[in-house]
Amino acid sequence: MAALAGDEAVILVTGGTGLVGCGVKEALESMNKSNEKWIFLSSKDGNLIELEETKKIFEKYKPTHVLHLAAFVGGLFRNLKYKVEFYRWNVLMNDNIMECCRLYKVRKLVSCLSTCIFPDKTSYPIDETMVHSGPPHSSNEGYAYAKRMIDVMNRCYNEEYGCKFTSVIPTNIYGKHDNFSIEDGHVIPGLIHKCYLAKKNETDLTIWGTGKPLRQFIYNVDLGKLMIWALREYDEIDPIILSVDEKAEVSIAEVAKLVAKGMEFEGNIVFDTEKSDGQYKKTACNDKLRKYLPEFEFTSMENGLKEACQWFSANYETARK
């Protein structure tokens, strides 16, 4: 493939033990190349907020390519409480990675953004041209602006130094190795954990809200395959949305039923309509991705959720929760 053809390639993956990093690892089982050496970092390998520690990592591994997945993240409450830290720590980390990629002559850097960077007030579906067309939601502005600056600096590094830095924007990710916290996790891992407990305790499965909001979900192994493709093949500096098609959008109620099926839960599903629904929809357009990969087949929600449910049940004691 174009970007990694010929020479030996050393690919450094920051945040390599998280949900997306594990998806990349599993995708490599069917996509690995003999001239590629993949190194998956965890927070134990060094503090990327510190420039000198980041330099030591680059000097140790001498990467030719970097997939930057590491970020300081959290749920709604943490985003609201620690806006300064979410901004500063992510900006420092991203700046150190970019500057080290320049200093150590890394051939290509792909950074991971998030759909939460898009404007709060916007039209749907959202696409790559709309990233900077208005302020993000105030609840996560620290994190969102830090992530937006990656896109800005990708262009700046390219214009000033000729660096090949780009970014990808995935929609809602789910899968094995997620954080299954009920209070502070995302919707699918939270539902899986709730369903596990409801089955174990023989109680109802209670869903917060009406179940009507719509979302696009991408299985972490599918995202892993697309991340590898972006690293090898995607040559634009501008970002690209990595998402299932618009027609694959599902309601939270449908997701709950599929989780119950995947967990073999036969009890009642109850909707607590006193709880807020949040935003009704956040539809993203994947036309740009489809121009590059018209035949790419995404894992069905039913199969992906079944895999995630089985993994969580088998790894309940050690899973993040």
N, C-alpha and C positions, 0 to 999 in steps of 0.2 A: 504494500500500500504506500501511497505517495510519500507522506511525511516521514515514515520510519523505514523506508526502503534501504537496502544495501548495508550500510554500516551498522555496527553494534549500537543498540539504543539502551540507555539506562533510564527507566521511567520511575520517578519519585512520586509517590502518592501521599499527600498530607491528609490527615484524618482518615487513614487507611483502615482503621478498625471499626468505623461507624457504619451506618445503614448503607450508604452509597458505596463506601470502600469495599464492604463485604459483597455488594452486588457486582462490582468490577471484578473482584477476585473470582467469584463464581462464573461470571461471563467468560473469563480468561480460560476456563477449563475447555471451552470449545473454540476459542479464538486466539490462543497463544501462538507466538511466532518464535522460532529458534534464535533470532537475532535480537530479541528483546529480553531485558532483565528488569523485572518489576520489583520495586521496594515499597512496602506498605508501612508507613510510619504511624506511631501512636503518640499520645502526649508524653509517654515515658521516654521517647527519643530526644526530647528537647522542647523548650518553651519558644514557640515561634513568635511570641510577642517581643522577645529579646533578639536584637540584630546579631550579636556575637554568637548566641546559641544557634541561630539559623545558619550563619556562615559555617559553623563547625559541621552541621549536617551536610551542607553542600560540599564542603571540602572532603568529608568522609566518603560520600557516595558518588560524587562527581556526575550528577544527572545530566543527560542530554535533553530530557523532556520532563515536565512537571505537570501533574494533575492535582490541582489545589482544591481539596474538599474540606479542609479544616476550617472551623468557624466557632465563635463563641455564640451559642444558641440557647434558646429556652422558650417556654410557652408564653402565653399572654401576660401572666402575672409578672414573670421575670422581665419581660420586655418593657412593661410599664414602670417597674421599680428601678431598673438599672439602665436607663437610656444612655447615660454618659459612658458607662462601661461597655455596653453593646456597640456603641460607636467607636470609642477609643481603641478597645482591644482588637476589634476586627480590622480597623484601619491600620493599626500598627502591624498586625500579622500579615495583612495583604501587602502592605508596603515593603516589609522585610522579604517576603517571598518574591515580589516583583524585582526589587533591587538586586537580590541575590541571583535571580535568573539573568539579569543583565550583566552583573559582575562576573559570573561564572559561565557566561556565554551559552546558556541553555537555548536549544534550538526552537523549542515551542513550550508555551505555558497555556494550559486550559484551566480556567477558574470556574467554580460552581456558584451561580447566583440563585435567586429565589423569586417566585412570582409575587411575593409580598413587596417587592421593590416597585411594582407598578403603581401609578396614581390611584388614590382612593376614589376619586370621582372621575370615571372614565366610561367609554363606550365598550361594548363587547361584540365580538371576541377581542381580547387584547393581543397585540402582536409586538414584534421586536422593535418597531419604530416608536413605540409609545412609552418606553422606559422613563424618559425625562420630561414627559409632557404635563406634569402636575405633581404636587406633593403626595407622598405616600400617606397611608393612614397614620394618624398621630400616635396610636398605641405602640407602633414599632418603628418610629421614625429614626431612632438611633441606629438600629440594625439595618434598616432599608437604605439609608443614605450611605452607610459604610459599604454596602454591597454595590450600590449604584456607582460609587467612585471607582470600582474595579473597571467598569466599562469605560469610564472617562480616561483612566490611566492606561488602559490597553491601547487606546488611540494615541495618547501622548507619547508613550514609549515607542510605539511604532513610527510616529512622525519624527521624533527626535533621534532615536537610536536604531531604528529599523528592526526592533524586536517583534517577534511573532507571538503576540499575546492575544488570547481570545477568551470568550466565556460562553457558558451554556446556562439556560434557565429551565430547570425542570418544574413540572407541576407537582401536585401532592404525591409524595413517595411513600410506599409501604413495602413490607416484606419481612423476611427473617432478619434477626440481629437488630431490630428496631428498639427504641425505648418505649416500653409498654406501660409507662406510668399512666394511671387513670386521671390523676389531678393535673399533671403538667405535660402530658404527652399529646401527640396528634390524634385525630379522630379514629383512624383504623386500629392502631395498636391499643388505644384505650378501650375500644369496643371488644377487641379480642380478649383482653385481660378481664373485662367485665363479664363476658360470656363464659370464660373459663371458670370464674368464681360462681356465676349463677348455676352452671351445670354441677359444679362440685357441691354447692350448698342447697341445690334444688329450690332456687328462688327464681323470680321473674328477672328477665333481662331488661333493665331500664335504660332507655335512650334519652339523652338530654335534648329537648326541643321537639319540634313536630316531625322531624325526619324528612322534611320537604326540600331543604337546600340541595343544590346540585354541585358536584365536583368531578374533576378529571383526576384519576389516580393512575400512577405508573409504578409497576412492579420493579423492585430495586435491581433485579437481574437484567431486565429489559433496559433500564437506565444505564446499568454497567456496560452493556453492549454498545449503547449509543455514545457513552463517554469514550470508550475505546475507539469507536469510529471517528469521533470528533478529534481525538488526539492524532490519529493517523491520517485523516482525510480532509477535515474541515479547515479550509484555508482563509476564511474571512476573518477580519478583526472584529467586525460587528457580532453581537451575540446571536444565538439561535435557541429558540424554545424547543425543549425536548418533552413532548407530550403525546398522549394518545389522541385520537381524532375527536372532533367535537361530538360526533354521534355516540362516542363511548362514555359520555358524561352520565353519571348515575346519581340517584338521590341517596341521602344518608339512610333512609328507610330500606332501600334496596341493598345497600352495603350491610346493614344490620342482619337482614335475612340471609345473605350469603355467608356472613360470619357464623351465624347460628348453624347453617348447613355444614360449613367447614369444621365446626367444633362439635357437630352431631348433638346440638342442643335442641331438645324437643319441648321446652317450656314456653311460657308466654313472653312476647316482646311487648313492652309497655313504653309509651312515649310520655315523658314528663314535660308537658307543654308550658309549665311555669318557667322553664329554663329558656334562655335566649337561643334563637336559631343562628345568629350571626348573619354574615352576608349570604344572600340567596344564591348567587352564582358568581363564579370568577372565570368564566369560559376563556380558554386560551386557544389561539389559532396555531396549528402546526403546518400551515401551508409551506413554509420555508423548508422544514424538515422533509416534507413529502416530495418536494422538488428534488432533493438529494437522494432520498430513500423511499421511493413510491411503493416498494414491495415489502417494507419492513413489517413483520407480524408481531404484534404485542400479545403478551400473555393475557388470557381472559381473566376478568375479575374473579370468577368462580375458582379457576385453577390457582391463581396467585394467592387468594385468600385461604384456600385449602392448605397450600404449602405453608403459609405463615402460621395458620392455626396449629397445624401438626408440629411445626418447629417449636412454637411457644409451649405447647403441652409437654413436649419431650424435654424441653430445656427450662422448665418453669423455675427451678431453684436458682439457676445461674443467669437467667435473662435479665436485662436491665429493666427495672420497674420501680 
